[in-house]
Amino acid sequence: MRLLYVIPRYGAQFTSNVTHGELVRELHALGLAVDVLSFTTRTGAGGTAGWGTGFGTERVYRHVQGATLAERGLGKLAQQGLHYEYFFSMLKGYLHLTRQQAYDLIHIEGTFPLGAVAALAQHYGGVAAPYVITTTGGDLFRLPGEGYGYGHYRLPRLLMGLALRRAAWVRANSRLIGRLAIGYGADPQRITPLPVSIADFWYPATAAELPAYRQACRAQLAAQHGWSPDRPLIVFVGRLISLKAPELLIAALPAIQAHVGPVQVCIVGPSRADPTHGDYLAYLRQYAQQTGVAQWCTFTGGLPPEQVRGYLAAADLLAVPSRLEGLNRVVFEAGAVGTPCVISDGAGAAELVAAYSNGLVVPAGDVPALAHAISRLLGSPRALHECSQHAYALACSCSAAAVARGLVGVYGQVLGDQVAGDRG
């Protein structure tokens, strides 16, 4: 089976791409012949144009966006109407490659812009190969008062509906996103929930070695920040935006401390500008002062992955108080270092947490419930230990190898014995 894996950017220079490179590696190991289509700029910011390599032996074709004056003119129109400048450049590159190379199936990362590109290429451009879309919350969200997600814009919304209706199959990264996709017109019988993978990097030790690794990380960070090593530590990890709602953890802290005594909170992640609160990190610092818990709150800002892993490993608990989120991959990254979580049901990963029992699920936006769940786990070393073991099991189910096997199952829904034969 020949598969084309289509993604906006692809290469070792992009840290977030590592998971895709590992996934392609595992698909190769399962017997699939995989090419990658990605995109670059005239200055080569996405890699050298034309055929090249990626993370290993896979072939990668990088199409130049905005290569001509005419394309750049179309880009201005695309930005106005579609809110994505390079839409027509992507369509051109997609048509160019799929007319030159024959593929049995096309894997599309994202409903917009690439899902829309695939739908138009199939409907108007004569591309015969069926496509499978990986869809995420960032594509589909349309929330009052939140400027997040292409679903806010009329034309992208219409094109996402077309893309999901014409898709041979939809891989939703959570059941929550699957339900949103159905609202856009996706066939409920052709949706498979399958979470994204996490990179091999996030697994620093075997299950047996994790306690010593966690203890070492805790000691190092306690010394760095002047924390008491015996004080419970709760971490939040993610971009500081209103959808992720880190302020709810701060709001819950007085009630948590009333139940279990002094608790340290560490909020890890880069600040973002918010239409209501302005600089979100500054807002959180001010909110901690107003709530009277500033002395118990540490804010690190954005950190490289190797440091984030250390904070996750040092923590007793990860807090995920999201208002709405398609998945929240950090739950799996925390699990890879044995850290359980308390998560809101507004995050797509909550359904997996409930299934694996690696933490507790609370209603989104409910501060008393968040405080109660955190206090309950911190007050029970036995429950924390059991959740830690389950967290590692969940993380193992989200490895590149495990997710690649899941994807081959999805591809088999479309192509049947052709995929099974390649695996044999």
C-alpha positions as CSV (number, residue, x, y, z in Angstrom):
1,M,0.0,0.0,0.0
2,R,1.2,3.5,-0.9
3,L,0.3,6.2,1.5
4,L,0.7,10.0,1.2
5,Y,1.0,11.7,4.5
6,V,0.1,15.4,4.1
7,I,1.1,18.0,6.8
8,P,1.8,21.7,6.7
9,R,5.4,21.5,7.9
10,Y,7.6,18.4,8.3
11,G,11.2,18.0,9.4
12,A,13.6,17.6,12.3
13,Q,13.9,21.4,12.6
14,F,10.3,21.5,13.9
15,T,10.2,20.2,17.5
16,S,6.4,19.5,17.3
17,N,7.0,17.4,14.2
18,V,8.9,14.7,16.0
19,T,5.8,12.8,16.8
20,H,4.9,12.7,13.1
21,G,8.4,11.5,12.1
22,E,8.1,8.7,14.6
23,L,4.7,7.8,13.4
24,V,5.8,7.6,9.8
25,R,8.7,5.4,10.9
26,E,6.3,3.0,12.6
27,L,4.0,2.9,9.6
28,H,7.0,2.0,7.5
29,A,7.8,-0.8,10.0
30,L,4.2,-2.1,9.5
31,G,4.9,-2.5,5.8
32,L,3.4,0.7,4.4
33,A,5.2,2.7,1.7
34,V,4.9,6.3,2.9
35,D,5.7,9.6,1.2
36,V,5.2,12.9,2.9
37,L,3.9,16.1,1.3
38,S,4.6,19.3,3.2
39,F,5.1,23.0,2.4
40,T,7.9,25.5,2.6
41,T,8.5,29.2,1.9
42,R,10.6,30.9,-0.7
43,T,13.3,31.3,1.8
44,G,13.3,27.6,2.7
45,A,11.8,28.1,6.2
46,G,10.0,24.7,5.9
47,G,13.0,22.9,4.3
48,T,14.5,22.7,0.9
49,A,11.9,22.7,-1.9
50,G,11.3,19.5,-4.0
51,W,12.1,16.0,-3.0
52,G,14.2,15.4,0.0
53,T,14.3,13.5,3.3
54,G,12.6,13.9,6.7
55,F,13.5,12.1,9.9
56,G,14.7,8.9,8.3
57,T,14.5,7.2,4.9
58,E,11.0,8.5,4.0
59,R,10.7,10.6,0.9
60,V,9.4,14.1,1.5
61,Y,8.1,16.5,-1.2
62,R,8.1,20.2,-0.1
63,H,6.1,22.6,-2.2
64,V,7.0,26.3,-2.1
65,Q,4.1,28.5,-0.9
66,G,3.7,31.8,-2.7
67,A,6.3,31.0,-5.3
68,T,5.0,33.4,-7.9
69,L,3.6,36.9,-7.9
70,A,0.2,35.6,-9.0
71,E,0.2,33.2,-6.0
72,R,1.1,35.9,-3.6
73,G,-1.8,38.0,-5.0
74,L,-4.1,35.0,-4.5
75,G,-2.7,34.7,-1.0
76,K,-4.0,38.2,-0.1
77,L,-7.5,37.2,-1.3
78,A,-7.2,33.9,0.6
79,Q,-6.3,35.7,3.8
80,Q,-9.4,37.9,3.5
81,G,-11.9,35.3,2.6
82,L,-10.5,32.0,4.0
83,H,-8.3,33.4,6.8
84,Y,-5.4,31.4,5.6
85,E,-2.9,33.1,3.2
86,Y,-1.4,30.0,1.6
87,F,-4.6,28.0,0.9
88,F,-4.3,28.2,-2.9
89,S,-0.6,27.5,-2.8
90,M,-1.3,24.3,-0.8
91,L,-4.0,23.3,-3.3
92,K,-1.5,23.8,-6.2
93,G,1.1,21.7,-4.4
94,Y,-1.4,19.0,-3.6
95,L,-2.6,18.7,-7.1
96,H,0.9,18.8,-8.5
97,L,2.1,15.8,-6.5
98,T,-1.1,13.7,-6.6
99,R,-1.1,14.0,-10.4
100,Q,2.5,12.9,-10.7
101,Q,2.4,10.1,-8.1
102,A,-0.2,7.3,-7.6
103,Y,-1.3,6.7,-4.0
104,D,-3.8,4.2,-2.6
105,L,-4.7,6.5,0.3
106,I,-4.0,10.0,1.5
107,H,-3.6,10.8,5.2
108,I,-4.5,14.5,5.9
109,E,-3.5,16.3,9.0
110,G,-6.2,18.8,9.9
111,T,-9.6,19.6,8.6
112,F,-8.6,23.1,7.6
113,P,-6.8,24.1,5.5
114,L,-5.5,20.7,4.3
115,G,-8.8,18.8,4.6
116,A,-10.5,21.5,2.6
117,V,-7.7,21.3,0.0
118,A,-8.2,17.5,-0.3
119,A,-11.9,17.8,-0.7
120,L,-11.6,20.5,-3.5
121,A,-8.9,18.5,-5.2
122,Q,-11.1,15.4,-5.2
123,H,-14.3,17.2,-6.2
124,Y,-12.9,19.5,-8.9
125,G,-9.3,18.4,-9.5
126,G,-9.9,14.8,-10.4
127,V,-7.8,13.3,-7.6
128,A,-9.1,9.7,-7.3
129,A,-7.3,8.5,-4.2
130,P,-9.6,8.5,-1.1
131,Y,-8.4,10.5,1.9
132,V,-8.6,10.1,5.7
133,I,-8.7,13.2,7.9
134,T,-7.1,13.6,11.3
135,T,-9.3,16.3,12.9
136,T,-8.6,18.3,16.0
137,G,-10.4,20.9,18.1
138,G,-8.5,23.8,16.8
139,D,-10.1,23.3,13.4
140,L,-13.7,22.9,14.5
141,F,-14.1,25.1,17.6
142,R,-16.6,27.9,17.4
143,L,-17.1,29.4,20.8
144,P,-18.8,32.7,21.7
145,G,-16.3,35.2,23.1
146,E,-13.3,33.0,22.0
147,G,-11.4,33.8,18.8
148,Y,-10.0,30.3,18.6
149,G,-10.7,27.9,15.7
150,Y,-11.5,28.2,12.0
151,G,-15.1,27.4,12.8
152,H,-15.6,31.1,13.6
153,Y,-15.3,31.9,9.9
154,R,-18.1,31.2,7.3
155,L,-16.0,30.0,4.3
156,P,-13.6,27.8,6.3
157,R,-16.7,26.4,8.1
158,L,-18.4,25.5,4.8
159,L,-15.2,24.0,3.4
160,M,-14.6,21.9,6.6
161,G,-18.1,20.5,6.2
162,L,-17.3,19.6,2.6
163,A,-14.0,18.0,3.7
164,L,-15.6,15.9,6.4
165,R,-18.5,14.7,4.2
166,R,-16.2,13.6,1.4
167,A,-13.6,12.0,3.6
168,A,-13.4,8.2,3.3
169,W,-12.9,8.1,7.0
170,V,-12.3,10.5,9.9
171,R,-9.8,9.9,12.6
172,A,-10.9,12.1,15.5
173,N,-8.3,12.6,18.3
174,S,-11.1,12.2,20.9
175,R,-14.7,11.2,21.1
176,L,-15.5,14.9,21.9
177,I,-14.0,15.9,18.5
178,G,-15.8,13.1,16.8
179,R,-19.1,14.6,18.1
180,L,-18.1,18.0,16.7
181,A,-17.2,16.5,13.4
182,I,-20.6,14.9,13.1
183,G,-22.1,18.4,13.7
184,Y,-20.2,19.5,10.5
185,G,-21.7,16.6,8.5
186,A,-19.2,13.7,9.0
187,D,-20.8,10.3,8.8
188,P,-21.0,8.8,12.3
189,Q,-20.3,5.4,10.9
190,R,-17.0,6.5,9.4
191,I,-15.4,8.1,12.5
192,T,-12.7,6.4,14.7
193,P,-11.5,8.1,17.9
194,L,-7.8,7.6,18.1
195,P,-5.6,9.9,20.2
196,V,-2.4,11.5,18.9
197,S,0.9,9.9,19.8
198,I,3.6,11.3,22.1
199,A,7.2,11.3,21.2
200,D,9.6,8.6,22.4
201,F,11.5,11.4,24.3
202,W,8.7,11.5,26.9
203,Y,9.4,8.0,28.1
204,P,12.7,8.5,30.1
205,A,12.5,5.3,32.1
206,T,10.8,1.9,32.5
207,A,7.9,1.6,34.9
208,A,10.3,0.0,37.5
209,E,12.8,2.9,37.1
210,L,10.2,5.7,37.3
211,P,10.1,6.2,41.1
212,A,13.8,7.0,41.3
213,Y,13.6,9.3,38.3
214,R,10.6,11.1,39.8
215,Q,12.4,11.5,43.1
216,A,15.5,12.9,41.4
217,C,13.4,15.5,39.4
218,R,11.6,16.5,42.6
219,A,14.8,17.1,44.5
220,Q,16.4,19.1,41.7
221,L,13.4,21.4,41.3
222,A,12.8,21.8,45.0
223,A,16.4,23.0,45.3
224,Q,16.1,25.3,42.3
225,H,12.9,27.0,43.5
226,G,13.3,26.7,47.2
227,W,10.3,24.4,47.6
228,S,9.9,22.1,50.5
229,P,10.4,18.6,49.0
230,D,7.7,17.3,51.4
231,R,5.1,19.7,50.2
232,P,2.6,18.3,47.6
233,L,3.2,19.8,44.1
234,I,0.5,20.3,41.5
235,V,1.5,21.4,38.0
236,F,-0.4,22.9,35.1
237,V,1.3,22.6,31.7
238,G,0.1,24.4,28.5
239,R,-0.3,27.6,26.7
240,L,-1.7,30.3,29.0
241,I,-5.1,30.9,27.3
242,S,-8.7,31.1,28.6
243,L,-9.7,27.8,27.0
244,K,-7.2,26.0,29.2
245,A,-8.3,28.0,32.3
246,P,-5.3,27.9,34.6
247,E,-6.9,30.5,36.8
248,L,-9.4,27.8,38.0
249,L,-6.5,26.0,39.6
250,I,-5.5,29.2,41.4
251,A,-9.1,29.7,42.5
252,A,-9.2,26.2,43.9
253,L,-6.0,26.5,45.9
254,P,-7.4,28.0,49.1
255,A,-9.9,25.1,49.4
256,I,-7.2,22.5,48.6
257,Q,-5.0,23.9,51.3
258,A,-7.8,24.0,53.8
259,H,-8.1,20.2,53.4
260,V,-4.5,19.0,53.0
261,G,-2.3,21.9,54.2
262,P,0.3,23.8,52.3
263,V,0.4,22.9,48.6
264,Q,2.7,24.2,45.9
265,V,1.3,25.1,42.4
266,C,3.6,25.5,39.4
267,I,2.2,26.8,36.2
268,V,4.3,26.0,33.2
269,G,3.7,27.5,29.8
270,P,4.1,30.5,27.5
271,S,1.8,33.5,27.9
272,R,-0.6,34.5,25.2
273,A,-2.5,37.8,24.6
274,D,-6.2,37.5,25.6
275,P,-8.9,39.9,24.3
276,T,-10.3,40.3,27.8
277,H,-7.3,39.9,30.2
278,G,-4.4,41.1,28.0
279,D,-1.1,39.3,28.8
280,Y,-2.4,36.1,30.3
281,L,0.7,35.5,32.5
282,A,0.4,39.0,34.0
283,Y,-3.3,38.3,34.6
284,L,-2.6,35.0,36.4
285,R,0.0,36.6,38.6
286,Q,-2.4,39.4,39.6
287,Y,-5.2,36.8,40.2
288,A,-2.9,34.8,42.5
289,Q,-2.2,38.0,44.5
290,Q,-5.9,38.8,44.7
291,T,-6.8,35.3,45.8
292,G,-4.1,35.4,48.5
293,V,-2.1,32.4,47.3
294,A,0.8,34.2,45.4
295,Q,3.4,32.8,47.7
296,W,2.3,29.2,46.8
297,C,2.3,29.8,43.0
298,T,5.3,29.6,40.7
299,F,5.2,30.7,37.1
300,T,8.0,29.4,34.8
301,G,6.9,30.8,31.4
302,G,7.5,28.7,28.3
303,L,10.2,25.9,28.7
304,P,11.9,23.5,26.3
305,P,10.5,19.9,26.4
306,E,13.3,18.4,28.4
307,Q,12.6,20.8,31.2
308,V,8.8,20.4,31.0
309,R,9.3,16.6,31.4
310,G,11.2,17.3,34.6
311,Y,8.3,19.3,36.0
312,L,5.8,16.7,35.1
313,A,7.9,14.0,36.7
314,A,8.4,16.0,39.9
315,A,4.7,16.6,40.4
316,D,2.3,14.7,42.5
317,L,-0.5,15.6,40.2
318,L,-1.2,17.3,36.9
319,A,-4.2,19.7,36.8
320,V,-6.1,20.1,33.5
321,P,-9.0,22.5,34.3
322,S,-9.8,23.2,30.6
323,R,-13.1,24.8,29.6
324,L,-13.0,23.1,26.2
325,E,-10.1,21.3,24.5
326,G,-10.0,18.7,21.8
327,L,-7.6,16.4,23.6
328,N,-4.8,17.7,25.9
329,R,-1.7,15.6,25.0
330,V,0.1,16.6,28.2
331,V,-2.1,14.0,30.1
332,F,-0.2,11.3,28.1
333,E,3.2,13.0,28.6
334,A,2.6,13.2,32.3
335,G,1.6,9.5,32.3
336,A,4.9,8.6,30.6
337,V,6.6,9.8,33.8
338,G,4.0,8.3,36.1
339,T,2.1,11.4,37.0
340,P,-1.7,11.1,37.4
341,C,-4.2,14.0,36.8
342,V,-7.4,15.7,37.7
343,I,-9.0,16.8,34.4
344,S,-12.2,18.6,33.5
345,D,-14.8,16.9,31.2
346,G,-14.3,19.8,28.8
347,A,-11.0,18.2,27.6
348,G,-11.2,15.3,25.1
349,A,-8.6,13.3,27.1
350,A,-11.1,13.0,30.0
351,E,-12.8,10.0,28.5
352,L,-9.4,8.2,28.4
353,V,-8.7,9.2,32.0
354,A,-12.0,7.7,33.0
355,A,-11.3,4.5,31.1
356,Y,-7.7,4.0,32.4
357,S,-8.4,5.3,36.0
358,N,-5.3,7.4,36.0
359,G,-7.0,10.3,37.7
360,L,-10.3,12.0,38.4
361,V,-12.7,13.8,36.1
362,V,-14.6,16.9,37.2
363,P,-17.2,19.1,35.5
364,A,-15.6,21.9,33.4
365,G,-15.7,25.3,35.2
366,D,-16.6,23.8,38.6
367,V,-14.0,25.1,41.1
368,P,-15.3,23.4,44.2
369,A,-15.3,20.0,42.3
370,L,-11.8,20.7,41.1
371,A,-10.6,21.4,44.7
372,H,-12.4,18.4,46.1
373,A,-10.9,16.0,43.5
374,I,-7.4,17.3,44.0
375,S,-7.7,17.2,47.8
376,R,-9.1,13.6,47.6
377,L,-6.1,12.4,45.6
378,L,-3.5,14.3,47.6
379,G,-5.0,13.0,50.8
380,S,-4.6,9.3,49.7
381,P,-1.1,8.1,48.9
382,R,-2.5,4.8,47.9
383,A,-4.9,6.3,45.4
384,L,-2.1,8.4,44.0
385,H,0.2,5.4,43.6
386,E,-2.5,3.4,41.8
387,C,-3.3,6.3,39.5
388,S,0.4,6.7,38.8
389,Q,0.6,3.1,37.6
390,H,-2.5,3.5,35.4
391,A,-1.1,6.8,34.0
392,Y,1.9,4.9,32.7
393,A,-0.3,2.3,31.0
394,L,-2.3,5.1,29.3
395,A,0.9,6.7,28.1
396,C,2.1,3.4,26.6
397,S,-1.2,3.2,24.6
398,C,-0.2,6.5,23.0
399,S,3.2,5.6,21.8
400,A,4.1,6.0,18.1
401,A,4.0,2.2,17.7
402,A,0.6,1.9,19.3
403,V,-1.0,4.8,17.4
404,A,0.5,3.5,14.1
405,R,-1.2,0.2,14.6
406,G,-4.5,2.1,15.3
407,L,-4.0,4.1,12.1
408,V,-3.5,1.0,10.0
409,G,-6.8,-0.2,11.4
410,V,-8.4,3.0,10.2
411,Y,-6.8,2.7,6.8
412,G,-8.1,-0.9,6.7
413,Q,-11.6,0.4,7.1
414,V,-11.1,2.2,3.8
415,L,-8.9,-0.2,1.8
416,G,-9.7,-3.6,3.5
417,D,-7.5,-6.5,2.5
418,Q,-5.0,-4.2,0.6
419,V,-3.6,-2.9,3.9
420,A,-3.8,-6.3,5.6
421,G,-1.9,-7.8,2.8
422,D,0.9,-5.3,3.1
423,R,1.2,-6.0,6.8
424,G,1.6,-9.7,6.1
